[in-house]
Amino acid sequence: MAGRKVFAPQRSQGAAVGLMREVTVCPACGADGLQPFHRVESMPAASCLLADDGEEARSYPRGAIELALCRACGFITNTRFDPSIIDYSSSYEETQSFSPRFRRFAGGLTSRLVDGYGIRNKTVLEIGCGRGDFLAMLCEAGNNRGIGIDPSYRAGDIQSPALERIQFIPEFYGEQHAGIEADLICCRHTLEHVQPTTEFLRMVRRSIGDRDTVVFFEVPDVARVLRDLSVWDIHYEHCSYFTLGALARQFRAADFDVLELELGYEDQYCLIVARPSRGQPTPPLPAENDLGQTVALVERFQQIYPQQLEKWRAQLQRIRQSRKRAVIWGGGSKAVSYLSLLGVTDEVAFVVDINPQRQGQFLAGPGHQILPPAELQRYRPDVVIVMNPIYLDEIGADLEKMGLQPELVPA
């Protein structure tokens, strides 16, 4: 899931671009000696933007990725990230809540936060709220008031009885919002879009002041990406990557105590709950002791990734040579990475997605069109490449309802 960038460092744009394009020290802890380990010379700069036609989609800017590990704190960053080519306009579409499974996951998070931390008749601030669906769930469940900040916010995309209690601010989050008082601050799939992450967290901490605010963040788990070679989760917008330990270390460096730290959604996401530190820090949780494991995962990734890349290419070649009809299921950021990294053209006819806001549009970068699943009844594919294996059962059931039995291939 690609989120939204909602934070710009308080310096001139030129200075920010210069700093971020030539990172030589860790943006999280300031240590020297970042270790580069993964390079991609050209990737679409936006993996969730949609275009009205293929030509426009293929003309979107591209950038280079060079992931580097900080051995001191375990943080991973794209040292060639240039924020000036990123566009977080209203055509940025990352909504996942059309999936029943994802809605169940979000509902479980809502209950845990509202019931576990007494967030009832309170104020909730969401940084990077997207269309506002999760914020609305929190407000519905606890009769809360909501404030959502996101430059890509577009009114009218969700329906909720709590909307009258929610204020949406279509801006980048910054110091100007420090006066907002909230009992819960949540931020899901946004921190990975920020390169000076510790600076961002310290700004959030300053905005809390002396209040006893609960803070909940969710980001992709890079340990899974490295372990399972899930390179479709490496996107240009994602300039920052976290393990559980790296995430916790940054929160502690920003003067937070870590209350909960775990993996969620089939171990795809890192979840953290924190509160402002009150003197004596809480002891480290077992999951924070992962620095050695992260170094080992990076070294293993470097060794086996080239061979796996050739296997993926051979798989596509077999599809082409056998003249099988192939489509991709999942029109989000994973599909953009898959199509771009492997240089896929007509091996895949089109992409299907259950999100109606994506249907009829074209993926920024590769330029493939996104169509509704019903189109498969006409096309009758032989192969459906599933971008996120977590949805295999859900997709298989949908195909069966349409009377289709193609080969399901997890990407």
C-alpha positions in Angstrom: 0.0 0.0 0.0 1.5 3.3 -1.0 0.5 6.2 1.1 1.0 10.0 0.8 3.7 12.4 1.5 2.4 15.0 3.9 5.6 16.7 5.2 8.1 19.1 3.8 11.2 20.0 5.8 11.3 23.6 6.9 14.0 24.8 4.5 14.0 26.1 1.0 12.9 23.7 -1.7 16.2 23.9 -3.4 18.1 23.1 -0.3 15.8 20.2 0.5 16.3 18.7 -3.0 20.0 19.1 -2.8 20.2 17.4 0.6 17.9 14.5 -0.4 19.5 13.7 -3.7 23.0 13.2 -2.3 22.5 11.5 1.0 25.8 10.4 2.5 24.8 10.1 6.2 21.8 8.3 7.7 18.8 10.6 7.7 17.5 8.9 10.9 20.5 8.8 13.3 23.2 10.8 11.5 25.8 8.0 11.3 28.3 8.0 8.4 28.8 5.0 6.1 25.5 4.2 4.5 25.9 0.9 2.6 24.2 0.8 -0.8 22.8 -2.6 -1.8 20.0 -2.2 -4.4 19.9 -0.1 -7.5 17.2 0.6 -10.1 18.2 3.3 -12.6 14.7 4.2 -13.8 11.4 3.8 -12.0 8.1 5.9 -12.2 8.2 8.7 -9.7 4.6 8.1 -8.8 3.1 4.7 -8.4 -0.4 5.7 -7.4 -1.1 8.5 -9.9 -3.7 7.8 -12.6 -3.8 9.2 -16.1 -6.6 9.6 -18.6 -4.7 7.9 -21.5 -1.7 5.7 -22.0 0.5 8.3 -23.6 0.0 10.7 -20.7 0.7 7.8 -18.3 4.0 6.9 -20.0 5.2 10.5 -19.9 5.3 10.8 -16.1 8.7 11.6 -14.6 11.0 8.8 -13.5 13.8 8.6 -10.9 16.6 6.4 -9.7 16.5 4.2 -6.6 19.6 3.4 -4.6 18.7 1.8 -1.3 21.3 2.0 1.4 21.5 0.5 4.9 22.6 2.3 8.0 24.4 -0.4 10.1 24.2 1.8 13.1 20.4 2.0 13.4 19.0 -0.4 10.7 17.3 2.4 8.7 17.2 2.0 4.9 16.8 5.0 2.6 16.9 5.8 -1.1 20.0 8.0 -1.4 18.9 9.2 -4.8 15.5 10.4 -3.8 14.4 13.7 -5.3 11.1 15.0 -3.8 10.7 17.7 -6.5 9.5 15.1 -9.1 6.7 13.7 -6.8 3.1 14.7 -7.4 0.6 14.2 -4.6 -2.4 15.7 -6.3 -6.0 14.7 -6.2 -5.4 12.1 -8.9 -3.3 10.1 -6.5 -5.4 7.1 -5.7 -4.2 4.6 -3.0 -7.5 3.5 -1.4 -7.5 -0.2 -0.3 -10.8 -0.3 1.5 -12.7 -1.8 -1.4 -11.3 -5.2 -0.3 -13.4 -7.0 2.3 -10.2 -8.4 3.9 -8.6 -5.0 4.2 -11.8 -3.6 5.7 -11.7 -6.3 8.3 -8.1 -5.4 9.1 -8.9 -1.7 9.4 -11.9 -2.5 11.6 -9.7 -4.5 13.9 -7.2 -1.6 14.3 -10.1 0.7 14.9 -11.4 -1.4 17.8 -8.0 -1.8 19.3 -7.3 1.9 19.4 -10.7 3.0 20.5 -11.3 0.3 23.1 -7.7 -0.2 24.2 -6.8 3.5 24.8 -10.2 4.9 25.7 -10.6 7.0 22.5 -14.2 8.0 22.9 -15.7 11.5 22.7 -12.2 12.6 21.9 -10.3 14.3 19.1 -8.4 12.2 16.5 -5.8 13.7 14.1 -4.8 11.6 11.1 -1.6 12.7 9.2 -1.9 11.4 5.7 -5.6 10.6 5.8 -6.0 9.9 2.1 -9.8 9.9 1.4 -10.5 9.8 5.1 -12.0 6.3 5.4 -9.9 5.2 8.4 -10.4 8.5 10.2 -14.2 8.1 9.7 -14.1 4.6 11.2 -12.3 5.9 14.3 -14.9 8.7 14.6 -17.8 6.4 14.1 -16.6 3.8 16.6 -15.9 6.2 19.5 -18.2 9.2 18.7 -15.0 11.1 18.1 -14.2 14.4 16.4 -11.7 14.1 13.5 -9.1 16.2 11.7 -7.5 14.8 8.6 -4.5 16.4 6.8 -3.5 15.3 3.3 -2.7 17.3 0.2 -4.4 14.7 -2.0 -7.7 14.8 -0.1 -10.7 14.9 -2.4 -14.2 15.5 -0.9 -17.1 13.2 -1.7 -15.2 9.9 -1.9 -16.6 8.4 1.3 -20.0 8.3 3.0 -20.1 8.3 6.8 -22.4 9.5 9.5 -19.3 10.9 11.2 -18.4 13.3 8.4 -20.1 16.2 10.0 -17.6 15.8 12.9 -14.5 15.7 10.7 -12.5 18.6 9.3 -10.2 17.9 6.3 -7.2 20.1 5.6 -5.8 19.5 2.1 -2.3 20.6 2.9 1.2 19.2 3.7 1.6 18.6 7.4 4.0 21.0 9.0 4.8 23.3 12.0 1.7 25.4 11.1 -0.4 22.5 12.4 1.4 22.2 15.8 -1.5 24.0 17.6 -3.9 21.1 16.8 -4.7 19.3 20.1 -5.6 15.7 19.7 -6.0 12.7 22.0 -5.0 10.2 19.2 -2.6 11.0 16.4 -2.5 8.3 13.7 -0.4 8.1 10.6 -0.7 5.1 8.2 1.6 4.5 5.3 2.9 8.0 5.1 6.2 8.0 7.1 7.9 5.9 4.3 7.3 8.9 2.0 9.4 11.2 4.3 13.2 11.1 4.2 14.1 13.1 7.3 11.9 10.8 9.4 13.4 11.6 12.8 12.8 15.3 12.1 9.2 14.5 11.3 8.7 12.5 14.4 10.3 15.3 16.6 7.9 17.8 15.0 5.0 15.5 15.9 6.4 15.3 19.5 6.7 19.1 19.8 3.1 19.5 18.7 1.9 17.2 21.5 3.6 19.2 24.2 2.6 18.1 27.7 -0.5 16.3 26.7 -0.8 12.5 27.2 -1.6 11.8 23.5 -1.6 8.3 22.0 0.4 8.0 18.7 -0.2 5.2 16.2 1.9 4.7 13.1 1.8 2.0 10.4 4.4 1.5 7.7 5.5 -1.4 5.4 7.9 -3.9 6.9 11.1 -3.9 5.0 12.3 -7.2 6.6 9.6 -9.0 4.7 10.6 -7.2 1.5 14.2 -8.4 2.0 13.4 -11.9 3.2 10.7 -12.7 0.5 12.2 -10.6 -2.3 9.0 -8.6 -2.4 10.6 -5.9 -4.6 7.2 -4.9 -5.9 7.0 -3.0 -2.5 10.0 -0.9 -3.4 8.6 2.4 -4.9 10.2 5.6 -5.8 7.9 7.6 -3.4 9.1 5.3 -0.6 12.4 6.9 0.3 12.4 5.4 3.9 12.1 1.8 4.9 11.7 0.3 8.4 12.0 -2.9 10.4 10.2 -3.0 13.7 13.4 -2.2 15.5 14.4 0.7 13.2 10.9 2.2 13.7 11.1 1.9 17.4 14.6 3.4 17.6 13.4 6.5 15.7 10.4 6.9 18.0 12.6 6.7 21.1 15.1 9.2 19.5 12.1 11.6 19.1 11.3 11.3 22.9 8.5 8.8 22.7 8.0 5.7 24.8 7.1 2.6 22.8 4.0 0.8 24.2 3.2 -1.7 21.4 5.3 -3.0 18.5 4.3 -5.7 16.2 3.7 -6.9 12.7 0.2 -7.0 11.1 -1.7 -7.8 8.0 0.1 -11.2 7.4 3.3 -9.6 8.6 3.3 -7.0 5.8 3.1 -3.9 8.1 4.9 -2.6 11.1 2.5 -1.3 13.8 3.7 0.9 16.6 1.8 2.6 19.5 3.7 5.2 21.5 3.3 8.0 24.0 5.4 11.0 24.9 8.2 10.0 27.2 7.7 11.0 30.8 11.3 10.8 32.2 12.5 7.2 32.6 12.2 5.5 29.2 10.3 2.3 29.0 12.5 -0.8 28.5 13.1 -2.0 24.9 10.7 -4.6 23.6 12.1 -7.9 22.3 11.2 -6.9 18.7 13.6 -3.9 18.9 16.6 -6.2 19.0 16.7 -6.8 15.2 19.8 -4.9 14.0 21.9 -8.0 13.3 19.0 -9.7 11.6 18.6 -6.7 9.3 22.2 -6.7 8.2 22.0 -10.4 7.5 18.8 -9.9 5.4 20.4 -7.2 3.3 23.5 -9.4 2.6 21.3 -12.3 1.6 19.1 -10.1 -0.6 22.2 -8.9 -2.5 23.2 -12.5 -3.1 19.9 -14.0 -4.3 18.1 -11.1 -6.0 19.8 -11.3 -9.4 18.9 -15.0 -9.8 15.3 -14.3 -8.8 15.0 -11.4 -11.3 16.0 -13.8 -14.1 13.3 -16.3 -12.9 10.7 -13.6 -13.1 11.8 -12.6 -16.6 11.8 -16.3 -17.7 8.2 -16.6 -16.4 7.1 -13.7 -18.6 8.9 -15.1 -21.5 7.1 -18.5 -21.2 3.8 -16.6 -21.1 4.7 -14.8 -24.3 6.0 -17.9 -26.1 3.0 -20.0 -25.2 0.6 -17.2 -26.4 -1.3 -17.3 -23.1 -3.6 -14.4 -22.3 -2.3 -12.8 -19.1 -3.6 -10.0 -17.0 -2.6 -8.5 -13.6 -5.0 -8.3 -10.7 -4.3 -5.2 -8.5 -3.9 -1.8 -10.1 -1.9 -0.1 -7.3 1.8 0.6 -6.6 2.8 -3.1 -6.7 1.7 -3.4 -10.3 3.6 -0.3 -11.3 6.8 -1.7 -9.8 6.3 -5.2 -11.4 5.6 -3.8 -14.9 8.4 -1.3 -14.7 11.1 -3.4 -13.2 10.5 -6.3 -15.6 9.9 -4.1 -18.6 6.5 -5.7 -19.3 4.7 -4.6 -22.4 2.1 -6.7 -24.3 2.8 -9.8 -22.2 0.1 -8.4 -20.0 -3.0 -7.2 -21.8 -4.4 -5.0 -19.0 -4.8 -4.6 -15.2 -7.9 -5.3 -13.3 -8.9 -3.7 -9.9 -12.0 -3.7 -7.8 -11.5 0.0 -6.9 -14.0 1.9 -9.2 -11.9 5.1 -8.8 -9.1 3.4 -10.8 -11.2 1.7 -13.4 -10.8 3.2 -16.9 -7.6 5.0 -15.9 -4.0 4.2 -16.9 -1.0 3.4 -14.6 1.6 6.2 -14.4 4.8 4.9 -15.9 4.0 1.6 -17.7 0.8 3.0 -19.2 -1.4 -0.2 -18.9 -5.1 0.4 -18.6 -7.0 -0.5 -15.4 -10.4 -2.3 -16.1 -13.1 -3.7 -13.8 -13.0 -7.5 -13.0 -16.1 -8.0 -15.1 -13.9 -7.4 -18.2 -12.3 -10.8 -17.6 -15.5 -12.5 -18.6 -15.0 -11.1 -22.1 -11.3 -11.6 -22.2 -11.1 -15.0 -20.5 -7.5 -14.9 -19.5 -5.3 -18.0 -19.1 -3.1 -16.4 -16.4 -4.0 -13.9 -13.7 -0.9 -12.5 -12.0 -1.9 -11.5 -8.4 0.2 -8.6 -7.1 -0.5 -9.2 -3.4 -0.7 -12.9 -2.5 -2.8 -12.0 0.6 -5.8 -11.6 -1.7 -5.4 -15.0 -3.6 -8.4 -16.6 -1.9 -10.5 -13.4 -2.4 -9.6 -13.2 -6.0 -10.1 -16.9 -6.6 -13.6 -16.7 -5.2 -14.4 -13.7 -7.5 -13.1 -15.6 -10.6 -15.1 -18.6 -9.7 -18.3 -16.6 -9.5 -17.6 -15.4 -13.0 -17.1 -19.0 -14.2 -13.4 -18.5 -14.8 -10.6 -20.8 -13.9 -7.3 -19.2 -15.0 -3.9 -20.1 -13.5 -3.4 -17.8 -10.5 0.3 -16.7 -10.3 1.5 -14.8 -7.2 3.9 -12.1 -8.3 
